[in-house]
C-alpha cells in the first residue's frame, strides 16, 4: 500500500479548480485514528514498486515547493515518485513519509493518487474498462460497512466525472493503475474509459497473443540468438502469461521484430530487437520509439540482453547494467541426483516415495479447479513461513499468471503435469521447449505440507525432459529472493547465464 495519511479536513467539499489541476479535497471515510496506526501505507517492498504514488506536473511543482527534492521525480511532466531506503528496516519509503512520526511531510500538497486512497483508479482484469476499487489491504476495510463504502465511492466518482477532472486524468493516464485482484471493484467509470480510449496507441503496434508465436519464432531464427545458453525470455510463453498484468505489444519494421511492454511507468522492451540487421542499428530505432512514447522518463530500457549482445553494444557505446540471470542445469544430473552434492534432495525424494503414493498425469481442464485450490494453499503456506515483503509482492502478482496458464496452457504452447496424492492434486508444473535441447521450467507449485514433494517433482520433470531429448534444464532466475537463490544453487547449476539491462543513452 502506498498512500498518504488522511485528515478529517478532507470532508470539506471540493473547491473550484482550474483546468489541468486536481481538487484540493475529496470526501474521506477512513478515520485519521486508523491511518496513524497503519504500518503499511507509504511503505514498499521494492524500489520500483508499481504502487508508488503518481504525481502530475502541477503536483510535482507543489511537492517541490513543500520541500521534496526535484530529483524525486524522474519525469517533471508527470511520474511516479522515486523511493528511498527505509532507515528503520527492510524495503523502501516514499521520501515524503517520516517513518518515525508516521506523518506525511507534504500532506497539504499530496497528490490525487494519495487523496483517493483507499479507493484506487485501475483498469479491470481485461484492461478494457476503468474502475474505482477499494483496496482490501487497508486495515479499515474489515470495519467498513459495505453500503457505506458504495455510497462513499459514489460521492468520489461524482467528483471524478467533472469535466476538468476527466481532462486532467486523461492527460495523466499513468494515474490509472493496473488490475489488482485484492482491490474490490466498487464502481465502473465509463466516462474515463471513453476518454482514455481516445488516446491512440501507435497504429504500428499489435497486442501480443499466443497466435503470434510463429512470427516470434521466425524473428528468433533471423536473429540467430537461440543457443545452449539462451535466456528463458526468448520464447512467447515467458511473456504471454503476464499480459493481463503487463500488456505486451509488437511491431515489425525492416524485417525486425520489436517487442514492447506497457507498464504504469511507461514503455520498455523486455527483449532486444530480433532480426538480421545490425543490433546497434535496431537498438537505436527502439530507443527512438520509446523516447517518443515516454518522453524523458528513465523507464525506457531493454531487458534480457545476453552476453554476446552486451559485448557488441558496449563496443558501440551503449550502457548496460547486470540483471539476475537464469539457472542452467545438466538435465541428466537432475534426473538421477547421484553423488554427495545431491544427498539432501535424494533423501527427500526417497522419503516422499516411502510415505506417499504419487501419481502423475498430464494437465487438462478437469484439473483446473484443484490446481487453483492448491495455489491458494501453497500461497498461504509461503506467507505463513519466512517470506519477505518482496516475496509476498511477487506471490500476489503470480496468481494472475498461474490463472492464465491453468486456463489457456495449450494456446500458450505450454505442457503441464499434475501430481495426485491422497486423492487430490498436490503439485503441478508447466514448461516449454526453449530449444530442442533445453527444457524451461516456467511454473512449479508443490504443497509444502508434504516434505520432499517439490524435490520429487523437479526430479521427475528432469526425467521427462531427458526422455524428450533435453540436455539442459533452464529454471529461470531467482527474482532476487534469497530463499529461492539458495534453493536453486543447491542443485549445482552448470551456469548462471549472464543477463543485462540496456539503458537509454550512450557514452
Buried (B, 14 or more C-beta within 10 A) or exposed (E): BBBBBBBEEBEBEBEEBEEEBBBBBBBBBBEBEBBEEBEEBBBBBBEEBBBBBBBBBBBBBBBBEBEBEEEBBBBBEBBBBBBBEBEEEEBBBBBBBEBEEBBBBBBEBBBBBBBBBBBBBBBBBEBEBBBBBBBBBBBBBEEBEEEEBEEBBEEBBEBBEBEBBBEBBBBBBBBBBBBBBEBBBBBBBEBBBEBBEEEEEEEEBBEBBBEBBEBBBBBBEBBEBBEBBBBBBBBBBBBBBBBBBBBBBBBBBEEBBBBBBBBBBBBBBBBBBBBBBEBBBBBBBBBEBBBEBBBEBBBBBBBBBBBEBBEBBBEBEBBBEEBBBBBBBBBBBBBBBEEEEBEEBBEBBBBBEEEBEBEBBEBEEEBBEBBBEBBEBBBEBBEEEEBBBBBEBBBBBBBBBBBBBBEBBEBBBBBBBBBBBEEEBBBBBBBBBBBEBBBBBBBBBBBBEBEBBBBBBBBBBBBBBBEEEBBBBBBBBBEEBEBBBEBBEEBBBEBBBBBBBBBBEBE
